[in-house]
Amino acid sequence: MPTPQLPDAPASPEVIEIERALTRITYLSTRARQHDRLMALAGVPLDRAAVALLRQVADSEPLRPGELATRLGVEASHVTRTVQQLQKAGYVTRVPDPDDRRAQRIQLTDAGRQAIDKIRDAGARGMQLALGDWSPEELRQLATLFHRMVDDFLSYAIDDESEPDAVAPAGTA
């Protein structure tokens, strides 16, 4: 695989500040204590890997374990163990792949859908508390800009797959 090449021009001060803010958000949202608090509020006893997998399955059609591993950026063996844990707990099930009946896809059960809904609700309530002093217009602007940024990151990531010399934008790895 060729070595990724960064653009010749340095990042603007604004982009540097955005990268710093994204790093801080990522750190805050992935702390073990924060995760434990969210799970307690949601009433769902799952580890971070299980929640990440549930979120990914909830946001897509049923996926093959290998596809899940790729999307989550982890080894297939991690997905296999986590799927087994979630299947045993009744949160996911395996369904035949309509494109290849020999393969299976991972799908949420009703209990899995309820769990992810509780997790998202608890997260949104916590965010509402943190952003309680923001005006509705500021919140709309933030949501619009976040969606635009994610869409641009995803667009760049798609281009990145076809251009081996490209580098993913900061904060997307």
N, C-alpha and C positions, 0 to 999 in steps of 0.2 A: 504494500500500500504506500503511495507517495506521501511524503511529508507535507502536512498542511501548511499553506502559505497565508500569512496575515497581510492585510492591505498595507501599502507603503506609508500612507498618511496616518499620523497618530489619531487616536480617538479624541473627539471634542470633549471639552470639560463637562458638557451636559450629559454625554453618553457615559463618561466616567462616573458621574454622580448617580446615574440610573443603575449602572452595574453595581455600585456600592449599596444602593438601596435594595436591589434585588438580592444581593448577598445577605444583607441583614434580615430581610423577610424570610429567605430560605432558612437561615439559622434559627430564627424565632419559631418558624412553623415546624421545624424538624427536631426540636429539642425533646428529649424523652419526657421531661416533666410536663411540657405542653401537651404531648400526646396522651399521657396518662390522665391529665385533667380533662381533655376532650372526651376520652373514652368513659370517664366517670360521669361526665355530664350527659353523654349519649346513652349510658347504660349498656355499652357494648364492650365486652372484654376481649379486644383483639390487639395484636401487636402491630407495629407500623407496617411491616411487610404485608400483612393480611389486609390492612386498610387500603394500602396502595393498590393491591391487586383487586380488591372489591371495587374501588373507585374506577379503575381502568375497565373492568368488565361492565360496570354500570353505565359507563359513557360510550359503549360500543356495542356492536352486535356480538354474539358469542364468538370467542376467539380460541384458536388452537393454543395449547400451552407454549409452543415455540414463539408464536406471535406475541403472546403476553410477555415473555421474557425479553423479546426485542423492544417492545414498547416501554417496558419498565427499566431496561438497561441492566438486566441481571442475567445470571447463568440460568439455563433451563432447569437445572437441578433445584434451584431456589424456588422456582415457580412450582415444580412438581411437589415439593414438600409443603408449600403454602396452600396449594390447591387441595392436597390431601387433608390438611388441617381444617380448611374451610368446608370441605365436603363432609368430613366427620361431624363438624358442628352444625351442618345443615344449611350453610349459607350459599353454597354453589352446588351445581350438579354437572355431570358430563352428558353432553348430547351428541348424537351422530353429526358429523360434518356433512352437509348436504352435497358438497362438491366431491367428497371422497369418503364413502361409508366406512372405510377402514380406520379413518381418523376420528378424533373426538374434539369437540369444542367445549369451552367452559362457559356456563350460563348461571346467572343469579337465580336463586330460588326466591320464593316470597319472603322467607326469613332474611335472605341476603339483601333484598330490596328494602325491607323495613330497617335493617341495620344501617345500610348506607344512607337512607333517608334521615335516620336519627343522628348519625355522625354529621351529615351536612347541616341539619337543623341546628345542632349544638355549635358547630363552627360558625354558622351565620349569626346566631344570637351573640356569640362572643365578639364577632366582628362588629355587629351593631352597637354593642356596648363601647368598643374601642373607638368607633367612628361616630359616636353619638353627638358630638359637637359640630359635625360637618353638616352643611346645608344640603338639601336634596339636589340642588344644582351641582355642587361640588362632587357629590357622590355619583351623579349621572356622568359628569366629565371624567372622573376617575375610572368608572366602569367602561366607558367608551374607549378611553385611551388604553386601558389594560387589554381589552378585547382586540384592539387594533395591534398592539404590541405582540400579543400571542399569535394573532393571525400572520403578522409579518415574520415572526420567528418560525412558525410552521411552514410558511411559504419558502423561507430561506432554507429550512431543513430539507424540504422536498428537492429544491435546486441542488443542495449540497450532496444528495445521494447520487445525482447524475453528474456532478462535477467533483472528481476526487481531490482536487487541489484546494477546495474551499474549506473554510473553517466555520464552525457553528458560532453564532453570536454569543457574547458573554452572557452568562446566566441561563443558557439553554442546555448545558451539558448535565 
